[in-house]
Amino acid sequence: MNHTVSDFVVRIKNATLARRKEVILPFSNINKEIGKVLVKEGFLEGIKEESEKGKKTLKAIIKYEKRTPVLTDVLIISKPSLRVYEGAKDTQAIERRGNKTIIMSTSKGVMTGKEARKKGVGGEILFTIW
């Protein structure tokens, strides 16, 4: 398992395609923070930290509206082989190309592209979600 962020996001996407209500995900601090941002943005109903046999996991509850999932697709931008960093002003061009939300890792924590622009910080663009 090379990239925990892409594994985390793709598991959520696959669970929505399979019409699951909840999904068990591997625990890491960045995954937990990304989960909190996705809850705040309305893609997930909730995320809980659980422990089984001394091993931590995350349980994400997927949000549906009228039996269709809110999350439709994910595009992973930063990969282990190619990290993508953008300044605070450069993220607006990506978000304009549709109804996409950028999730990025900054020096002030994991946040959306809009929040990063408001705070004036740039960072690594992890993925876009819509």
N, C-alpha and C positions, 0 to 999 in steps of 0.2 A: 504494500500500500504506500504509494509515493506521495500523493497529494490528498490530504484529508479534507480540504475545502471542496474540491470537485467531487469527491466521493460522497460527502455530506449532501451537497446540492442535487446530485444525480439520483441519489436514493430517494429524496423527497419527490423529485420529478417522476420517477418510476412508480412511486406509491400513488401519486395522483392519477397517472395513466391507468393503473390497475384498480382505481376507485377505492382505495383503502381509506379508512377513517384515521388511522394512526400508523406510525412507522417508528421502529427502533433504530437509533443511529449511534455510531461510535462517539464517545465523549472526548472532547478536547476543549480547552478554553476558548479558542477561536470559533469552534463550532457552536458553543454555547452563546457567544456574543452574536454570531450571525443569526442564530435562531431567535434571539431577542429582537433583532432588527426586523426579521421577517414577520414576527408577531406584531410589532409596532406598525409595520407597513400594511398589514392585513392579509398576508399570504398564508399565514398559519393561525389557528385559533389559540394555540398555546404550546409551550415546550417545558418539559419537566425533566429534572435530573433524577435518575434512579440508580440503585445499586443492587446488583445480583451477585452473590458469592464473592464479594469484595471487588467486583469489576463495575466501574461506572458506565452508564449508558444514558442517552437522551431519548425521551419519547416525545415525538412531535405529533400534534393533532392537526390534521389538514383541514383547511377551511373550504366549505362548499357554499354556493349560493344557488338555490333552486336546482339542486342535484348536479350542478356542474362545478368543477374545481375552479377556484379563483386563480391559481397558478396554472398557466398554460404551457410555458416553455422557459428554458434557461440556456444562456450562452456563456460558457466559461471563457474568460478573456485571459487571465493570468494563469500560466501553467508553470510547472517546475523547470521546463526547458526555456521558457520565455516569460519573464516577468514584465508586466506593463504598468508603468508609473505615469501619472498625469498630475498636472497642477490643478489648483482649485478652479480656474476659469475654463480649462479645457474639457471638463466633464459635461458641460452643457450641450455640446455638439452631439454627443452620443445619445443623450436623453431626448433630444429633439426628434430623432428619427423614428418616432412612434411612441407607444405608451410603455416605454421601458423604464425600469428603475435600476440604477447602478448601485451595487454594493461594493464599498471600498474599505480597505484597511488603512487607517491614517495614524499619525502619532497620537491623536486624541481618542483612538479606539475605532471599532468597526461602525460605519455609518453609511447612509445613502449619499449619493452624489449631491443632492440638494442641501443636505445638512452640511456637507463638507464645503460647499460654496458659501453658505451663510457664515460658517466659522472661518473661512479663508484658509483652509488647509488642503493639501493635496496628498496623494498616497498611491498605493497599489490598487488598481481596479481588479477586484476578484472575479465578478461576474455581473451579467445583466439578467434581469428577471422580468417577466411579463405574464 
